[in-house]
Amino acid sequence: MPQNKSSWSHWKLLTKNGRQVWAYKPTTDDIDAHLDNTQDFSEQEGLAFAEDFLFNRQPTPSSGDKVFRQQAIQKNASRYRGKKPVSEDKQEQLLIDSLIKGMHYFSQLQSEEGHWPGDYGGPLFLLPGLLIAAYISDTPFPKPHQQMMKIYLFNHQHIDGGWGMHMEGEPAVCGTVMQYVSLRLLGVAKEDERLQKASAWIKENGGAASIPSWGKFYLSLLNLYHWDGFNSLFPEMWLFPEWLPVHPSRYWCHSRMVYLPMAYCQAHRIQMPENDLILSLRKEIYNEDFDSINWAKQRDRVCEKDCYTTQSPVLKWMNLFTNGYEKIRPQWLRKKATDYLLKYINAEDAQTEYLDIGPVSKAINSICVWHAYGKESEQFKKHVARWYDYLWVAEDGMKMSGYNGSQLWDVAFTTRAMLESDLGLLFPETINKSYQFIDNMQILTEHETHQEFFRHPMIGSWPFSTAEQGWPVADCTAKGLSATLAIQKTGLFKTSISDERIKQAVDVILSYQNKDGGWPTYELSRSPKWLETLNPSEIFADIMIDYSWTECSAACVIALLEIQERDPDYKNQQIRLAITQGLQYIIQQQKQDGSWYGGWAVCFTYATWFAVEALVQGADYIESEPRKNSINKACHFLCSKQMPDGGWGETYESCAKMVYTQAKTSQVVNTAWALLALQAADSTEKEVIQRGIDLLLQRQLENGDWAQENISGVFNYNCMITYSSYRNIFPIWALNRFYQHKRY
């Protein structure tokens, strides 16, 4: 890893109970005072940033998270405690040395409160939304932040001048227009060669009028598109009876919480006043004269490069009705609808301490609150303070994260990885701090308004990030429970999570099981699959309801199996039935080639590992023959995908195309997932496993880290996201399992 560059040290990550904020030259470690000194920024410092954060997106656009990691390594003393085992077998000693080196390195990255901070960037459509909120509300980011944002956006520009929807994606109109506009809002001149190239790319591909609907929404806010060219979101739909399948309360929560503030903005036609920049931008991103565009004809116009889904006939019919309704809507009914929307937005803000469910909602909710209450209101100031929870600094600049972090998720995975063998107990401080973090992140109270605003019960659950953010997730609860049980099983740490709280977690997991036997993400599936015909997004698939997923189901089944082993008397029959139905669901999802599709990471290696793990552990709950056949088919699939160097590797196209798409080179994360599955299944292909293990050992860096390779996370099939800790967690887990198997 290269030496720390001078201006990297000007940024410091402040953490508090899982909260993460990057501060520029902070005068204190107080996270609430992180904006001190941010206006003291010279042109010379800006030039230093441009040089020190110059990033080559080849061979991988994902950052190695070097800014944070170098600072953490320098700050934290060794976490290694105990006597390293010695083996007469040289190969086994090599394995032991690798594991201890890997766990020692990764332990040093742990924060004081017990989680692993990390880069959770990747999508390029997130930062523009936040910049638009800042611009419309006249609340600019401090100059150092602005400079770092410009650096990030330029670092991920393709040679042809365009940007993709995510950092590995091919250039598209949405990505290119939104990054172009963002850079102009940040003060980059239109004469800049890089922007000239981008402007030419936009015009060659149909201009901004062909941007997908989410882009049309953002441009409408900026007065760079006309609201008449945006299909109605029909705010009055929120006043429908809740029992209707089309009531928005039945949507997947992320879609619900995005289209909620979108509907408020459209209903009020929030729009930036014209100014010189807006007038100039209209010429820079359109082929046509802005004032002569027939906006109604642009509603469904989308560049082919941006289309992942197409409008259904049902949606087209509905748009015809709702667009017509906009011309005759009763003002009293519209006011009733928008009052309700604002009430719901306020509730979401309060329930999440103004973090909101995710970055898109965060930006748009900010705009709604600014519009409703003003720039000087307490509500808006609370929003602005939380903008910084979504920003992350890495060697490629400052990005907006896909969440306020992946804190609980990474801690739970890391705990299980380290405790796969007793080598993990050589790091008691690390495990103890992890346990305390898991303890602190369990959600123990219910929101007063959770029923009124359609929230799933959450006492006893765990979130993806922090308890403060307050959105429980089924498989995060399962992973939090599994990690808790693994730590308690060692008997070496003070039990702080009581049996009552463990039972509450079990109850939450049981409450999440869908009728099909599988588990969703945040909430039960609340409507039939046909609701997907109303998906208004051209860039994502399956966003309308919360579906069951193989990975979520496997995680929940495994946690229930573990609680059965620990406490077989607690809800025995109910848990046994849930496990059986969950395993049956998993078998039903298996593809003909023996694989499972992964909806939350890349992709078939990921879901296949989860599925095999559950099927192996659930041997006593389903018929032997179908279970064995399923596991054997999975092992055959994985062995068939091993690459000549002994590793496995998939690209993000596996997710988008739903067909295994091999990367040019093997990837340590995919390799680890495949090895975990094969070892769990006790595959007879020992040479296949050994070659994979050898690859992980060879790829390990001298300091115990592994290099960042291809992006490994995904959501909604088509957008990729970085998990910077995966390159450490899963190789450690796979090697630790191999060590454990060799010993017994």
C-alpha positions, 0 to 999 in steps of 0.5 A, a space after each residue: 500500500 502506498 505511503 499516506 499522501 499529504 492532503 489525505 491526512 487533512 481528513 479524519 473519520 469521526 465515529 460515535 456509536 456507529 455514526 460515521 462522519 468525515 471532517 476536514 481538519 477537525 479541531 475536536 473529535 466531537 462528531 457534532 462539531 465536524 464542520 469547524 474550520 471547513 471554510 478555511 480552504 485555499 486554492 493551493 489546498 484545492 490543487 493538492 487535493 486534485 493531485 493527491 486524489 488523482 485516481 486511475 479507475 483501471 483495472 477496477 473503479 472501486 477504491 481500496 479505501 486507502 485513506 481510512 485504512 492507512 489512518 486506522 492502521 497508524 492509530 490502532 495498536 496490535 489487537 493480537 493476543 495469545 500464543 500463535 499455534 505451531 504446526 510441524 506441517 509447513 502447509 498448515 503453518 502457512 495457513 495459520 500464519 496467513 489467518 493470524 496476519 489477516 485477522 490482525 490486519 483487519 482487527 486494526 480497522 475496527 472502530 473504538 465502538 466495535 464496527 468496521 467503517 468502510 466504503 459503501 459507494 458505487 452508485 453514481 446517481 446518489 450524489 447528484 440528488 444531494 447536490 441538488 438539495 444543497 443547491 435548491 435550498 442555498 445550503 452549499 457544502 463547505 469548499 473542501 467537500 465541494 472540491 473532493 466531490 468534483 474530484 470523485 465525479 471526474 475520477 469516474 468519467 469514462 474516456 468517451 466523456 460519459 458516466 454510467 449509473 454505477 462506477 462499473 457501468 457503461 455510460 448512459 444518459 442518466 449517469 452522464 446528465 446527472 454528473 454533468 449537472 452536478 459538476 456545473 452546480 459545483 462551479 466547474 466551467 462549461 469550457 472545461 474540456 472534460 465537460 465539453 466531452 460530456 456535453 457532446 456525449 449527451 447530445 449525441 445520445 438524444 440529449 437530456 430529454 431522453 433521460 429516465 424518469 428519476 432523472 426527469 424528476 431531478 431536472 424538473 426540480 432544477 428547472 432544467 426540465 418541465 414538470 409537464 414532461 413527468 408522468 403524474 405520481 398521483 398523490 391522491 393514491 395515498 388517500 385510497 383505502 389501505 386494503 387495496 393492493 395498489 395502495 402505496 403502503 403495500 410497496 417495497 419500503 424503499 420504493 414507498 419512501 422514494 416515491 413519497 417525497 417525489 409525489 410531494 415535490 411534483 404536487 407542489 411543482 417545486 422548481 429552482 428559479 431561473 438564473 444564468 447557470 440554469 439558462 446556460 445548462 438548458 443549452 448545454 444538455 439539450 439538442 432542442 431549444 428548451 422553450 420549444 420542446 413539447 414536454 408531454 411527448 417526452 414523458 415516456 422518451 428514454 434512451 435505449 442505453 438506460 432501459 433495463 425495464 420497459 413500461 407495461 401496458 397497464 402502467 401506460 393506461 394508468 399514466 394516461 388516466 393520472 396525467 389527465 387527472 392532473 388537469 382537473 384535480 380538485 384543489 381541496 383533494 390535492 391539499 389533503 393528499 399533500 398534507 398527508 405526504 408531509 405528515 408521513 415525511 415528518 414521521 420518517 424523519 423522526 423515526 430515523 433521526 433524520 437519516 431516512 431509509 436511504 440516500 435517495 429518500 434522504 436528499 428528496 426529504 430534505 427538499 420537501 422539508 426545506 419547502 414546507 418549513 424553510 431553510 432556518 427551520 429546526 427540521 431542515 437544519 437536522 436534515 443538513 446535519 445528517 447529509 454528512 453521515 452519507 459522505 465517504 472519503 477514499 482515494 478517489 474523492 468524496 462520494 455519497 454512500 448507498 446507506 449511512 453505512 453497513 455497520 451491523 452487517 459487516 460486524 455480524 459477518 466478521 464475527 462469524 468469520 473469525 469464530 469459525 475456528 479457535 484462532 479467532 479467540 486470539 483476538 479477544 478484544 476484537 470479539 468483545 468490542 464486536 459483541 458490544 456493538 451488536 448489543 448496542 445496535 439491537 432495536 429495543 423499542 417501537 416507534 410510536 407511529 409505526 402502525 400508522 405509517 405501515 412499519 413492520 414490528 421491530 422490537 428485538 431486530 437488528 438493522 443493516 447499519 445502526 439502531 439510530 437509523 431504525 429500519 430493521 431487516 430480516 437477514 440482518 436480524 438473523 445475522 445479528 442473532 447468529 453472531 450473538 450465539 457464536 460469541 456466547 457459545 465461546 463462554 469467554 465473554 460477559 453475556 450482555 444480550 439476555 435470553 429475553 432479547 434473543 427470544 425477541 429476535 427469534 420472534 421477529 425472524 418468524 414474523 418476517 416469513 412470507 407465505 411462500 416459505 421464504 424471507 424478504 428484506 424489510 417487510 412481508 410481501 404485501 401485494 401480488 407480483 402483478 403489482 410489478 406492472 406498475 413499476 415506473 422506473 426504467 432502470 430497476 426491476 422488481 422494486 414494487 413489493 418486498 420479495 422473498 430472496 434465497 440469501 435472506 431465507 437462508 440466513 433466517 433458516 440458519 439462525 433458527 437452526 442455531 436457536 433450536 440447538 441452543 434452546 430447543 424448547 422455545 416455540 419448537 413446533 413453530 420454528 421447526 415448521 418455519 425451517 422446513 418451509 424455508 428449506 423447501 423454498 430454497 430448493 424451489 429457487 435452485 436453477 437447473 444448473 445447480 446455482 441460485 441467483 443472488 439479489 444482493 451481491 455478485 451473484 451466483 457464487 454468493 447465493 449458492 453459498 448461502 443456500 448450501 449452508 442452510 441445506 447442510 445445516 438443515 439435514 434433519 428438517 427435509 427429505 434426505 434425497 432432494 436435499 442431497 441432490 440439491 447440494 450435489 448439483 450446487 457443488 457440480 455447478 461451482 466446480 464447473 466454474 472454477 478458473 484455471 488459476 484455481 479461483 472463481 470470478 463473476 462480473 456485475 453482469 451476472 446480476 443484470 443479465 441473470 446468467 453467470 458471467 465470468 470475469 476476466 480474472 478470478 476474484 478473492 470474494 467470489 472465490 471465498 464464497 465458492 470455497 465456503 459452500 464446497 467446504 460446508 457441503 464436504 465436497 469430495 473435490 478436495 483438489 478443487 478446494 485446495 487450489 482455491 485456498 492456494 489462490 487466497 493465500 497467494 493473493 494475500 498482501 504482505 500486511 495481511 490485507 487483500 487487494 480491492 478487486 471488482 465491485 461485489 454488491 448489488 441491488 435491484 438487479 442493475 445497480 452495483 455497490 461496494 462492500 470494502 470489507 468483503 475482501 477481508 471478511 470472506 477470505 478469512 472465513 474461507 481460510 478459517 473453515 479450511 483450517 478447522 476442517 483440517 484439524 477435525 
